[in-house]
Amino acid sequence: MFAIVEVGGKQYRVEEGREVVVDRLNAAEGATVELRTLLVSDGGDLSLGDEEEKAQVTARVVEHFRGP
């Protein structure tokens, strides 16, 4: 199962248990945030639009860092 979420105007593919590096998330380290869900797939079926209200994607902020 995977989901497409929007963070800071960009879209990311996320899966349960995976880490994702995103740009400029306004939350403290260790905080839990809810991400805007655009699409959810269980490997066969896709859910779009208002159907995502059933699915919530939450993430924990591990750390803030600056790239090169």
Beta strands, then each sheet from edge to edge (+ up, - down):
strand 1: 2-7
strand 2: 10-14
strand 3: 32-41
strand 4: 46-48
strand 5: 57-60
sheet 1: 2+ 1- 3+ 4-
sheet 2: 2+ 1- 3+ 5-
end
